Amino acid sequence: MILVDSSVWIDHFRHDDPALSELLDKRQVLWTRNKRLRAIASRMSLDANQDH
């Protein structure tokens, strides 16, 4: 699952993003307004990037 920030949604609605469209078609997208969840997801993303 991919957590998509509201700013990404806005960009997607203005200019179609083929990668996001594909994820949506595969039902692999989550969205939240909750700042705490976004912070956790961001931290998880940073931790995952440090492993590479």
Order of alpha helices (4+ residues) and beta strands (2+ residues): beta-alpha-alpha-beta-alpha
